[in-house]
Amino acid sequence: MSEMQFLDDGPILAKGMTLLDGAGNKMEAKEEAYLCRCGLSDNKPYCNGAHKGKFDSDVRA
C-alpha cells in the first residue's frame, strides 16, 4: 500500500510510491522517501533536515 504522511513541522513521508521528475522520468527512491516541503533543503525534493526550527506546520484532516 502506498501512503503519504505530513510530519509535524517537517517533511512528507512517502511510502511505496514511484517518484517522477518534472519531465515524467522515474527518480531513484527507496521504499520510504522524506520529501522537503519547507523549501530549505539543498537536496530537493528530498529533506535534509534544514527545516529544523525554521518551519511550522501541523496538518490535520
PDBQT receptor file of N, H, CA, C and O in Angstrom, charges set to zero:
ATOM      1  N   MET A   1       0.841  -1.173   0.000  1.00  0.00    +0.000 N 
ATOM      2  CA  MET A   1       0.000   0.000   0.000  1.00  0.00    +0.000 C 
ATOM      3  C   MET A   1       0.891   1.244   0.000  1.00  0.00    +0.000 C 
ATOM      4  O   MET A   1       1.893   1.302   0.714  1.00  0.00    +0.000 OA
ATOM      5  N   SER A   2       0.519   2.221  -0.798  1.00  0.00    +0.000 N 
ATOM      6  H   SER A   2      -0.294   2.174  -1.378  1.00  0.00    +0.000 HD
ATOM      7  CA  SER A   2       1.265   3.475  -0.808  1.00  0.00    +0.000 C 
ATOM      8  C   SER A   2       0.534   4.491   0.058  1.00  0.00    +0.000 C 
ATOM      9  O   SER A   2      -0.695   4.508   0.128  1.00  0.00    +0.000 OA
ATOM     10  N   GLU A   3       1.318   5.334   0.711  1.00  0.00    +0.000 N 
ATOM     11  H   GLU A   3       2.316   5.320   0.654  1.00  0.00    +0.000 HD
ATOM     12  CA  GLU A   3       0.723   6.365   1.559  1.00  0.00    +0.000 C 
ATOM     13  C   GLU A   3       1.680   7.522   1.717  1.00  0.00    +0.000 C 
ATOM     14  O   GLU A   3       2.889   7.389   1.526  1.00  0.00    +0.000 OA
ATOM     15  N   MET A   4       1.108   8.670   2.073  1.00  0.00    +0.000 N 
ATOM     16  H   MET A   4       0.126   8.777   2.228  1.00  0.00    +0.000 HD
ATOM     17  CA  MET A   4       1.881   9.866   2.367  1.00  0.00    +0.000 C 
ATOM     18  C   MET A   4       1.446  10.375   3.732  1.00  0.00    +0.000 C 
ATOM     19  O   MET A   4       0.255  10.421   4.040  1.00  0.00    +0.000 OA
ATOM     20  N   GLN A   5       2.429  10.757   4.550  1.00  0.00    +0.000 N 
ATOM     21  H   GLN A   5       3.396  10.720   4.300  1.00  0.00    +0.000 HD
ATOM     22  CA  GLN A   5       2.132  11.327   5.857  1.00  0.00    +0.000 C 
ATOM     23  C   GLN A   5       2.849  12.662   5.971  1.00  0.00    +0.000 C 
ATOM     24  O   GLN A   5       4.053  12.752   5.732  1.00  0.00    +0.000 OA
ATOM     25  N   PHE A   6       2.108  13.693   6.336  1.00  0.00    +0.000 N 
ATOM     26  H   PHE A   6       1.130  13.620   6.530  1.00  0.00    +0.000 HD
ATOM     27  CA  PHE A   6       2.676  15.017   6.538  1.00  0.00    +0.000 C 
ATOM     28  C   PHE A   6       3.147  15.101   7.979  1.00  0.00    +0.000 C 
ATOM     29  O   PHE A   6       2.330  15.213   8.894  1.00  0.00    +0.000 OA
ATOM     30  N   LEU A   7       4.446  15.050   8.189  1.00  0.00    +0.000 N 
ATOM     31  H   LEU A   7       5.109  14.960   7.447  1.00  0.00    +0.000 HD
ATOM     32  CA  LEU A   7       5.010  15.058   9.534  1.00  0.00    +0.000 C 
ATOM     33  C   LEU A   7       4.959  16.467  10.115  1.00  0.00    +0.000 C 
ATOM     34  O   LEU A   7       5.250  17.439   9.419  1.00  0.00    +0.000 OA
ATOM     35  N   ASP A   8       4.590  16.577  11.391  1.00  0.00    +0.000 N 
ATOM     36  H   ASP A   8       4.353  15.786  11.957  1.00  0.00    +0.000 HD
ATOM     37  CA  ASP A   8       4.506  17.883  12.040  1.00  0.00    +0.000 C 
ATOM     38  C   ASP A   8       5.844  18.608  11.956  1.00  0.00    +0.000 C 
ATOM     39  O   ASP A   8       6.893  18.058  12.294  1.00  0.00    +0.000 OA
ATOM     40  N   ASP A   9       5.781  19.855  11.499  1.00  0.00    +0.000 N 
ATOM     41  H   ASP A   9       4.930  20.302  11.224  1.00  0.00    +0.000 HD
ATOM     42  CA  ASP A   9       6.967  20.728  11.404  1.00  0.00    +0.000 C 
ATOM     43  C   ASP A   9       8.103  20.084  10.626  1.00  0.00    +0.000 C 
ATOM     44  O   ASP A   9       9.272  20.351  10.905  1.00  0.00    +0.000 OA
ATOM     45  N   GLY A  10       7.776  19.234   9.651  1.00  0.00    +0.000 N 
ATOM     46  H   GLY A  10       6.826  19.016   9.424  1.00  0.00    +0.000 HD
ATOM     47  CA  GLY A  10       8.812  18.534   8.898  1.00  0.00    +0.000 C 
ATOM     48  C   GLY A  10       8.356  18.096   7.519  1.00  0.00    +0.000 C 
ATOM     49  O   GLY A  10       7.426  18.666   6.949  1.00  0.00    +0.000 OA
ATOM     50  N   PRO A  11       9.015  17.084   6.991  1.00  0.00    +0.000 N 
ATOM     51  CA  PRO A  11       8.788  16.656   5.611  1.00  0.00    +0.000 C 
ATOM     52  C   PRO A  11       7.538  15.804   5.426  1.00  0.00    +0.000 C 
ATOM     53  O   PRO A  11       6.821  15.503   6.380  1.00  0.00    +0.000 OA
ATOM     54  N   ILE A  12       7.302  15.430   4.192  1.00  0.00    +0.000 N 
ATOM     55  H   ILE A  12       7.884  15.675   3.417  1.00  0.00    +0.000 HD
ATOM     56  CA  ILE A  12       6.287  14.454   3.835  1.00  0.00    +0.000 C 
ATOM     57  C   ILE A  12       6.979  13.103   3.788  1.00  0.00    +0.000 C 
ATOM     58  O   ILE A  12       8.018  12.960   3.143  1.00  0.00    +0.000 OA
ATOM     59  N   LEU A  13       6.419  12.120   4.459  1.00  0.00    +0.000 N 
ATOM     60  H   LEU A  13       5.576  12.236   4.983  1.00  0.00    +0.000 HD
ATOM     61  CA  LEU A  13       6.935  10.755   4.403  1.00  0.00    +0.000 C 
ATOM     62  C   LEU A  13       6.117  10.010   3.362  1.00  0.00    +0.000 C 
ATOM     63  O   LEU A  13       4.924   9.783   3.560  1.00  0.00    +0.000 OA
ATOM     64  N   ALA A  14       6.746   9.625   2.249  1.00  0.00    +0.000 N 
ATOM     65  H   ALA A  14       7.716   9.809   2.089  1.00  0.00    +0.000 HD
ATOM     66  CA  ALA A  14       6.090   8.889   1.171  1.00  0.00    +0.000 C 
ATOM     67  C   ALA A  14       6.554   7.442   1.234  1.00  0.00    +0.000 C 
ATOM     68  O   ALA A  14       7.752   7.165   1.198  1.00  0.00    +0.000 OA
ATOM     69  N   LYS A  15       5.599   6.518   1.328  1.00  0.00    +0.000 N 
ATOM     70  H   LYS A  15       4.625   6.743   1.357  1.00  0.00    +0.000 HD
ATOM     71  CA  LYS A  15       5.921   5.094   1.419  1.00  0.00    +0.000 C 
ATOM     72  C   LYS A  15       5.331   4.355   0.220  1.00  0.00    +0.000 C 
ATOM     73  O   LYS A  15       4.159   4.529  -0.115  1.00  0.00    +0.000 OA
ATOM     74  N   GLY A  16       6.161   3.527  -0.422  1.00  0.00    +0.000 N 
ATOM     75  H   GLY A  16       7.113   3.386  -0.150  1.00  0.00    +0.000 HD
ATOM     76  CA  GLY A  16       5.694   2.674  -1.505  1.00  0.00    +0.000 C 
ATOM     77  C   GLY A  16       5.249   3.422  -2.741  1.00  0.00    +0.000 C 
ATOM     78  O   GLY A  16       4.328   2.981  -3.429  1.00  0.00    +0.000 OA
ATOM     79  N   MET A  17       5.883   4.549  -3.041  1.00  0.00    +0.000 N 
ATOM     80  H   MET A  17       6.631   4.907  -2.483  1.00  0.00    +0.000 HD
ATOM     81  CA  MET A  17       5.475   5.357  -4.188  1.00  0.00    +0.000 C 
ATOM     82  C   MET A  17       6.575   5.442  -5.225  1.00  0.00    +0.000 C 
ATOM     83  O   MET A  17       7.760   5.357  -4.901  1.00  0.00    +0.000 OA
ATOM     84  N   THR A  18       6.175   5.611  -6.471  1.00  0.00    +0.000 N 
ATOM     85  H   THR A  18       5.212   5.681  -6.734  1.00  0.00    +0.000 HD
ATOM     86  CA  THR A  18       7.107   5.891  -7.548  1.00  0.00    +0.000 C 
ATOM     87  C   THR A  18       7.179   7.408  -7.686  1.00  0.00    +0.000 C 
ATOM     88  O   THR A  18       6.149   8.066  -7.838  1.00  0.00    +0.000 OA
ATOM     89  N   LEU A  19       8.381   7.965  -7.636  1.00  0.00    +0.000 N 
ATOM     90  H   LEU A  19       9.217   7.431  -7.513  1.00  0.00    +0.000 HD
ATOM     91  CA  LEU A  19       8.565   9.407  -7.771  1.00  0.00    +0.000 C 
ATOM     92  C   LEU A  19       8.992   9.720  -9.189  1.00  0.00    +0.000 C 
ATOM     93  O   LEU A  19       9.874   9.060  -9.739  1.00  0.00    +0.000 OA
ATOM     94  N   LEU A  20       8.362  10.739  -9.788  1.00  0.00    +0.000 N 
ATOM     95  H   LEU A  20       7.646  11.275  -9.341  1.00  0.00    +0.000 HD
ATOM     96  CA  LEU A  20       8.685  11.170 -11.143  1.00  0.00    +0.000 C 
ATOM     97  C   LEU A  20       9.150  12.619 -11.107  1.00  0.00    +0.000 C 
ATOM     98  O   LEU A  20       8.634  13.427 -10.334  1.00  0.00    +0.000 OA
ATOM     99  N   ASP A  21      10.142  12.947 -11.959  1.00  0.00    +0.000 N 
ATOM    100  H   ASP A  21      10.561  12.291 -12.586  1.00  0.00    +0.000 HD
ATOM    101  CA  ASP A  21      10.597  14.333 -12.042  1.00  0.00    +0.000 C 
ATOM    102  C   ASP A  21       9.630  15.139 -12.917  1.00  0.00    +0.000 C 
ATOM    103  O   ASP A  21       8.624  14.602 -13.381  1.00  0.00    +0.000 OA
ATOM    104  N   GLY A  22       9.924  16.405 -13.141  1.00  0.00    +0.000 N 
ATOM    105  H   GLY A  22      10.741  16.841 -12.764  1.00  0.00    +0.000 HD
ATOM    106  CA  GLY A  22       9.050  17.286 -13.908  1.00  0.00    +0.000 C 
ATOM    107  C   GLY A  22       8.830  16.851 -15.346  1.00  0.00    +0.000 C 
ATOM    108  O   GLY A  22       7.839  17.238 -15.965  1.00  0.00    +0.000 OA
ATOM    109  N   ALA A  23       9.751  16.043 -15.890  1.00  0.00    +0.000 N 
ATOM    110  H   ALA A  23      10.556  15.728 -15.387  1.00  0.00    +0.000 HD
ATOM    111  CA  ALA A  23       9.622  15.545 -17.259  1.00  0.00    +0.000 C 
ATOM    112  C   ALA A  23       8.980  14.157 -17.305  1.00  0.00    +0.000 C 
ATOM    113  O   ALA A  23       8.827  13.575 -18.379  1.00  0.00    +0.000 OA
ATOM    114  N   GLY A  24       8.606  13.631 -16.138  1.00  0.00    +0.000 N 
ATOM    115  H   GLY A  24       8.731  14.104 -15.265  1.00  0.00    +0.000 HD
ATOM    116  CA  GLY A  24       7.974  12.321 -16.087  1.00  0.00    +0.000 C 
ATOM    117  C   GLY A  24       8.937  11.157 -15.985  1.00  0.00    +0.000 C 
ATOM    118  O   GLY A  24       8.527  10.003 -16.103  1.00  0.00    +0.000 OA
ATOM    119  N   ASN A  25      10.228  11.443 -15.764  1.00  0.00    +0.000 N 
ATOM    120  H   ASN A  25      10.562  12.381 -15.667  1.00  0.00    +0.000 HD
ATOM    121  CA  ASN A  25      11.232  10.392 -15.621  1.00  0.00    +0.000 C 
ATOM    122  C   ASN A  25      11.239   9.851 -14.195  1.00  0.00    +0.000 C 
ATOM    123  O   ASN A  25      11.136  10.613 -13.234  1.00  0.00    +0.000 OA
ATOM    124  N   LYS A  26      11.360   8.546 -14.067  1.00  0.00    +0.000 N 
ATOM    125  H   LYS A  26      11.444   7.928 -14.848  1.00  0.00    +0.000 HD
ATOM    126  CA  LYS A  26      11.376   7.910 -12.759  1.00  0.00    +0.000 C 
ATOM    127  C   LYS A  26      12.643   8.314 -12.003  1.00  0.00    +0.000 C 
ATOM    128  O   LYS A  26      13.750   8.262 -12.539  1.00  0.00    +0.000 OA
ATOM    129  N   MET A  27      12.451   8.718 -10.748  1.00  0.00    +0.000 N 
ATOM    130  H   MET A  27      11.552   8.760 -10.312  1.00  0.00    +0.000 HD
ATOM    131  CA  MET A  27      13.572   9.102  -9.897  1.00  0.00    +0.000 C 
ATOM    132  C   MET A  27      13.946   7.925  -9.006  1.00  0.00    +0.000 C 
ATOM    133  O   MET A  27      13.102   7.103  -8.651  1.00  0.00    +0.000 OA
ATOM    134  N   GLU A  28      15.214   7.861  -8.655  1.00  0.00    +0.000 N 
ATOM    135  H   GLU A  28      15.899   8.529  -8.944  1.00  0.00    +0.000 HD
ATOM    136  CA  GLU A  28      15.659   6.823  -7.732  1.00  0.00    +0.000 C 
ATOM    137  C   GLU A  28      15.092   7.121  -6.352  1.00  0.00    +0.000 C 
ATOM    138  O   GLU A  28      15.226   8.232  -5.837  1.00  0.00    +0.000 OA
ATOM    139  N   ALA A  29      14.462   6.124  -5.765  1.00  0.00    +0.000 N 
ATOM    140  H   ALA A  29      14.352   5.222  -6.183  1.00  0.00    +0.000 HD
ATOM    141  CA  ALA A  29      13.875   6.302  -4.433  1.00  0.00    +0.000 C 
ATOM    142  C   ALA A  29      13.866   4.969  -3.709  1.00  0.00    +0.000 C 
ATOM    143  O   ALA A  29      13.831   3.906  -4.329  1.00  0.00    +0.000 OA
ATOM    144  N   LYS A  30      13.899   5.045  -2.409  1.00  0.00    +0.000 N 
ATOM    145  H   LYS A  30      13.928   5.908  -1.906  1.00  0.00    +0.000 HD
ATOM    146  CA  LYS A  30      13.808   3.850  -1.576  1.00  0.00    +0.000 C 
ATOM    147  C   LYS A  30      12.343   3.602  -1.228  1.00  0.00    +0.000 C 
ATOM    148  O   LYS A  30      11.466   4.362  -1.639  1.00  0.00    +0.000 OA
ATOM    149  N   GLU A  31      12.084   2.550  -0.478  1.00  0.00    +0.000 N 
ATOM    150  H   GLU A  31      12.796   1.933  -0.144  1.00  0.00    +0.000 HD
ATOM    151  CA  GLU A  31      10.708   2.233  -0.072  1.00  0.00    +0.000 C 
ATOM    152  C   GLU A  31      10.072   3.405   0.681  1.00  0.00    +0.000 C 
ATOM    153  O   GLU A  31       8.869   3.639   0.563  1.00  0.00    +0.000 OA
ATOM    154  N   GLU A  32      10.879   4.141   1.456  1.00  0.00    +0.000 N 
ATOM    155  H   GLU A  32      11.856   3.951   1.552  1.00  0.00    +0.000 HD
ATOM    156  CA  GLU A  32      10.409   5.332   2.151  1.00  0.00    +0.000 C 
ATOM    157  C   GLU A  32      11.240   6.528   1.687  1.00  0.00    +0.000 C 
ATOM    158  O   GLU A  32      12.465   6.447   1.602  1.00  0.00    +0.000 OA
ATOM    159  N   ALA A  33      10.564   7.631   1.391  1.00  0.00    +0.000 N 
ATOM    160  H   ALA A  33       9.569   7.696   1.460  1.00  0.00    +0.000 HD
ATOM    161  CA  ALA A  33      11.258   8.851   0.994  1.00  0.00    +0.000 C 
ATOM    162  C   ALA A  33      10.719  10.014   1.823  1.00  0.00    +0.000 C 
ATOM    163  O   ALA A  33       9.507  10.166   1.972  1.00  0.00    +0.000 OA
ATOM    164  N   TYR A  34      11.610  10.822   2.356  1.00  0.00    +0.000 N 
ATOM    165  H   TYR A  34      12.595  10.699   2.236  1.00  0.00    +0.000 HD
ATOM    166  CA  TYR A  34      11.240  12.014   3.101  1.00  0.00    +0.000 C 
ATOM    167  C   TYR A  34      11.376  13.198   2.150  1.00  0.00    +0.000 C 
ATOM    168  O   TYR A  34      12.484  13.548   1.742  1.00  0.00    +0.000 OA
ATOM    169  N   LEU A  35      10.259  13.808   1.799  1.00  0.00    +0.000 N 
ATOM    170  H   LEU A  35       9.359  13.524   2.130  1.00  0.00    +0.000 HD
ATOM    171  CA  LEU A  35      10.225  14.860   0.797  1.00  0.00    +0.000 C 
ATOM    172  C   LEU A  35      10.114  16.236   1.453  1.00  0.00    +0.000 C 
ATOM    173  O   LEU A  35       9.273  16.460   2.324  1.00  0.00    +0.000 OA
ATOM    174  N   CYS A  36      10.976  17.146   1.018  1.00  0.00    +0.000 N 
ATOM    175  H   CYS A  36      11.659  16.964   0.311  1.00  0.00    +0.000 HD
ATOM    176  CA  CYS A  36      11.007  18.505   1.555  1.00  0.00    +0.000 C 
ATOM    177  C   CYS A  36       9.697  19.227   1.247  1.00  0.00    +0.000 C 
ATOM    178  O   CYS A  36       9.172  19.135   0.137  1.00  0.00    +0.000 OA
ATOM    179  N   ARG A  37       9.180  19.941   2.233  1.00  0.00    +0.000 N 
ATOM    180  H   ARG A  37       9.606  20.016   3.135  1.00  0.00    +0.000 HD
ATOM    181  CA  ARG A  37       8.039  20.817   1.978  1.00  0.00    +0.000 C 
ATOM    182  C   ARG A  37       8.268  22.229   2.495  1.00  0.00    +0.000 C 
ATOM    183  O   ARG A  37       7.383  23.079   2.392  1.00  0.00    +0.000 OA
ATOM    184  N   CYS A  38       9.458  22.489   3.055  1.00  0.00    +0.000 N 
ATOM    185  H   CYS A  38      10.177  21.799   3.138  1.00  0.00    +0.000 HD
ATOM    186  CA  CYS A  38       9.759  23.835   3.551  1.00  0.00    +0.000 C 
ATOM    187  C   CYS A  38      10.507  24.667   2.512  1.00  0.00    +0.000 C 
ATOM    188  O   CYS A  38      10.510  25.895   2.589  1.00  0.00    +0.000 OA
ATOM    189  N   GLY A  39      11.142  24.006   1.537  1.00  0.00    +0.000 N 
ATOM    190  H   GLY A  39      11.140  23.008   1.475  1.00  0.00    +0.000 HD
ATOM    191  CA  GLY A  39      11.896  24.708   0.504  1.00  0.00    +0.000 C 
ATOM    192  C   GLY A  39      13.339  25.015   0.877  1.00  0.00    +0.000 C 
ATOM    193  O   GLY A  39      14.048  25.640   0.089  1.00  0.00    +0.000 OA
ATOM    194  N   LEU A  40      13.794  24.598   2.048  1.00  0.00    +0.000 N 
ATOM    195  H   LEU A  40      13.217  24.090   2.688  1.00  0.00    +0.000 HD
ATOM    196  CA  LEU A  40      15.148  24.932   2.502  1.00  0.00    +0.000 C 
ATOM    197  C   LEU A  40      16.196  23.870   2.197  1.00  0.00    +0.000 C 
ATOM    198  O   LEU A  40      17.389  24.135   2.341  1.00  0.00    +0.000 OA
ATOM    199  N   SER A  41      15.787  22.679   1.780  1.00  0.00    +0.000 N 
ATOM    200  H   SER A  41      14.817  22.464   1.663  1.00  0.00    +0.000 HD
ATOM    201  CA  SER A  41      16.726  21.588   1.538  1.00  0.00    +0.000 C 
ATOM    202  C   SER A  41      17.625  21.869   0.342  1.00  0.00    +0.000 C 
ATOM    203  O   SER A  41      17.173  22.401  -0.672  1.00  0.00    +0.000 OA
ATOM    204  N   ASP A  42      18.891  21.512   0.462  1.00  0.00    +0.000 N 
ATOM    205  H   ASP A  42      19.258  21.080   1.285  1.00  0.00    +0.000 HD
ATOM    206  CA  ASP A  42      19.823  21.588  -0.663  1.00  0.00    +0.000 C 
ATOM    207  C   ASP A  42      19.768  20.317  -1.495  1.00  0.00    +0.000 C 
ATOM    208  O   ASP A  42      20.490  20.189  -2.483  1.00  0.00    +0.000 OA
ATOM    209  N   ASN A  43      18.918  19.380  -1.102  1.00  0.00    +0.000 N 
ATOM    210  H   ASN A  43      18.331  19.484  -0.299  1.00  0.00    +0.000 HD
ATOM    211  CA  ASN A  43      18.827  18.077  -1.752  1.00  0.00    +0.000 C 
ATOM    212  C   ASN A  43      17.399  17.824  -2.246  1.00  0.00    +0.000 C 
ATOM    213  O   ASN A  43      16.920  16.691  -2.195  1.00  0.00    +0.000 OA
ATOM    214  N   LYS A  44      16.714  18.875  -2.724  1.00  0.00    +0.000 N 
ATOM    215  H   LYS A  44      17.102  19.796  -2.765  1.00  0.00    +0.000 HD
ATOM    216  CA  LYS A  44      15.333  18.740  -3.173  1.00  0.00    +0.000 C 
ATOM    217  C   LYS A  44      15.216  17.684  -4.264  1.00  0.00    +0.000 C 
ATOM    218  O   LYS A  44      16.102  17.601  -5.114  1.00  0.00    +0.000 OA
ATOM    219  N   PRO A  45      14.184  16.892  -4.275  1.00  0.00    +0.000 N 
ATOM    220  CA  PRO A  45      12.964  17.008  -3.499  1.00  0.00    +0.000 C 
ATOM    221  C   PRO A  45      13.058  16.355  -2.123  1.00  0.00    +0.000 C 
ATOM    222  O   PRO A  45      12.068  16.311  -1.393  1.00  0.00    +0.000 OA
ATOM    223  N   TYR A  46      14.230  15.849  -1.764  1.00  0.00    +0.000 N 
ATOM    224  H   TYR A  46      15.034  15.884  -2.357  1.00  0.00    +0.000 HD
ATOM    225  CA  TYR A  46      14.383  15.126  -0.500  1.00  0.00    +0.000 C 
ATOM    226  C   TYR A  46      14.727  16.085   0.634  1.00  0.00    +0.000 C 
ATOM    227  O   TYR A  46      15.381  17.106   0.423  1.00  0.00    +0.000 OA
ATOM    228  N   CYS A  47      14.283  15.747   1.825  1.00  0.00    +0.000 N 
ATOM    229  H   CYS A  47      13.752  14.917   1.996  1.00  0.00    +0.000 HD
ATOM    230  CA  CYS A  47      14.543  16.535   3.029  1.00  0.00    +0.000 C 
ATOM    231  C   CYS A  47      15.970  16.277   3.517  1.00  0.00    +0.000 C 
ATOM    232  O   CYS A  47      16.442  15.140   3.515  1.00  0.00    +0.000 OA
ATOM    233  N   ASN A  48      16.649  17.350   3.936  1.00  0.00    +0.000 N 
ATOM    234  H   ASN A  48      16.265  18.273   3.938  1.00  0.00    +0.000 HD
ATOM    235  CA  ASN A  48      17.975  17.182   4.546  1.00  0.00    +0.000 C 
ATOM    236  C   ASN A  48      18.008  17.715   5.976  1.00  0.00    +0.000 C 
ATOM    237  O   ASN A  48      19.083  17.844   6.563  1.00  0.00    +0.000 OA
ATOM    238  N   GLY A  49      16.838  18.024   6.541  1.00  0.00    +0.000 N 
ATOM    239  H   GLY A  49      15.966  17.919   6.064  1.00  0.00    +0.000 HD
ATOM    240  CA  GLY A  49      16.759  18.489   7.917  1.00  0.00    +0.000 C 
ATOM    241  C   GLY A  49      16.924  19.987   8.087  1.00  0.00    +0.000 C 
ATOM    242  O   GLY A  49      16.933  20.468   9.220  1.00  0.00    +0.000 OA
ATOM    243  N   ALA A  50      17.057  20.744   7.001  1.00  0.00    +0.000 N 
ATOM    244  H   ALA A  50      17.050  20.353   6.081  1.00  0.00    +0.000 HD
ATOM    245  CA  ALA A  50      17.262  22.191   7.088  1.00  0.00    +0.000 C 
ATOM    246  C   ALA A  50      16.070  22.923   7.703  1.00  0.00    +0.000 C 
ATOM    247  O   ALA A  50      16.203  24.083   8.093  1.00  0.00    +0.000 OA
ATOM    248  N   HIS A  51      14.914  22.275   7.797  1.00  0.00    +0.000 N 
ATOM    249  H   HIS A  51      14.805  21.333   7.479  1.00  0.00    +0.000 HD
ATOM    250  CA  HIS A  51      13.700  22.894   8.321  1.00  0.00    +0.000 C 
ATOM    251  C   HIS A  51      13.711  23.053   9.837  1.00  0.00    +0.000 C 
ATOM    252  O   HIS A  51      12.933  23.838  10.379  1.00  0.00    +0.000 OA
ATOM    253  N   LYS A  52      14.560  22.338  10.512  1.00  0.00    +0.000 N 
ATOM    254  H   LYS A  52      15.192  21.700  10.072  1.00  0.00    +0.000 HD
ATOM    255  CA  LYS A  52      14.503  22.297  11.983  1.00  0.00    +0.000 C 
ATOM    256  C   LYS A  52      14.600  23.699  12.577  1.00  0.00    +0.000 C 
ATOM    257  O   LYS A  52      15.573  24.424  12.365  1.00  0.00    +0.000 OA
ATOM    258  N   GLY A  53      13.562  24.055  13.327  1.00  0.00    +0.000 N 
ATOM    259  H   GLY A  53      12.772  23.467  13.500  1.00  0.00    +0.000 HD
ATOM    260  CA  GLY A  53      13.492  25.353  13.978  1.00  0.00    +0.000 C 
ATOM    261  C   GLY A  53      13.096  26.505  13.046  1.00  0.00    +0.000 C 
ATOM    262  O   GLY A  53      13.024  27.655  13.479  1.00  0.00    +0.000 OA
ATOM    263  N   LYS A  54      12.839  26.196  11.760  1.00  0.00    +0.000 N 
ATOM    264  H   LYS A  54      12.897  25.262  11.408  1.00  0.00    +0.000 HD
ATOM    265  CA  LYS A  54      12.535  27.250  10.789  1.00  0.00    +0.000 C 
ATOM    266  C   LYS A  54      11.216  27.027  10.042  1.00  0.00    +0.000 C 
ATOM    267  O   LYS A  54      10.857  27.812   9.164  1.00  0.00    +0.000 OA
ATOM    268  N   PHE A  55      10.502  25.962  10.392  1.00  0.00    +0.000 N 
ATOM    269  H   PHE A  55      10.794  25.325  11.105  1.00  0.00    +0.000 HD
ATOM    270  CA  PHE A  55       9.300  25.603   9.634  1.00  0.00    +0.000 C 
ATOM    271  C   PHE A  55       8.236  25.100  10.599  1.00  0.00    +0.000 C 
ATOM    272  O   PHE A  55       8.474  24.178  11.379  1.00  0.00    +0.000 OA
ATOM    273  N   ASP A  56       7.063  25.713  10.538  1.00  0.00    +0.000 N 
ATOM    274  H   ASP A  56       6.869  26.462   9.904  1.00  0.00    +0.000 HD
ATOM    275  CA  ASP A  56       5.944  25.318  11.405  1.00  0.00    +0.000 C 
ATOM    276  C   ASP A  56       4.761  24.902  10.549  1.00  0.00    +0.000 C 
ATOM    277  O   ASP A  56       4.263  25.686   9.741  1.00  0.00    +0.000 OA
ATOM    278  N   SER A  57       4.313  23.668  10.728  1.00  0.00    +0.000 N 
ATOM    279  H   SER A  57       4.717  23.031  11.385  1.00  0.00    +0.000 HD
ATOM    280  CA  SER A  57       3.125  23.213  10.017  1.00  0.00    +0.000 C 
ATOM    281  C   SER A  57       2.622  21.934  10.659  1.00  0.00    +0.000 C 
ATOM    282  O   SER A  57       3.325  20.924  10.697  1.00  0.00    +0.000 OA
ATOM    283  N   ASP A  58       1.412  21.985  11.156  1.00  0.00    +0.000 N 
ATOM    284  H   ASP A  58       0.841  22.805  11.125  1.00  0.00    +0.000 HD
ATOM    285  CA  ASP A  58       0.753  20.814  11.718  1.00  0.00    +0.000 C 
ATOM    286  C   ASP A  58      -0.496  20.559  10.876  1.00  0.00    +0.000 C 
ATOM    287  O   ASP A  58      -1.515  21.229  11.047  1.00  0.00    +0.000 OA
ATOM    288  N   VAL A  59      -0.414  19.600   9.978  1.00  0.00    +0.000 N 
ATOM    289  H   VAL A  59       0.413  19.056   9.839  1.00  0.00    +0.000 HD
ATOM    290  CA  VAL A  59      -1.520  19.283   9.074  1.00  0.00    +0.000 C 
ATOM    291  C   VAL A  59      -2.470  18.301   9.765  1.00  0.00    +0.000 C 
ATOM    292  O   VAL A  59      -2.039  17.268  10.277  1.00  0.00    +0.000 OA
ATOM    293  N   ARG A  60      -3.746  18.627   9.775  1.00  0.00    +0.000 N 
ATOM    294  H   ARG A  60      -4.096  19.466   9.359  1.00  0.00    +0.000 HD
ATOM    295  CA  ARG A  60      -4.762  17.749  10.363  1.00  0.00    +0.000 C 
ATOM    296  C   ARG A  60      -5.923  17.613   9.388  1.00  0.00    +0.000 C 
ATOM    297  O   ARG A  60      -6.289  18.570   8.705  1.00  0.00    +0.000 OA
ATOM    298  N   ALA A  61      -6.493  16.426   9.330  1.00  0.00    +0.000 N 
ATOM    299  H   ALA A  61      -6.195  15.649   9.884  1.00  0.00    +0.000 HD
ATOM    300  CA  ALA A  61      -7.640  16.194   8.444  1.00  0.00    +0.000 C 
ATOM    301  C   ALA A  61      -8.874  16.845   9.014  1.00  0.00    +0.000 C 
ATOM    302  O   ALA A  61      -9.947  16.765   8.416  1.00  0.00    +0.000 OA
TER     303      ALA A  61
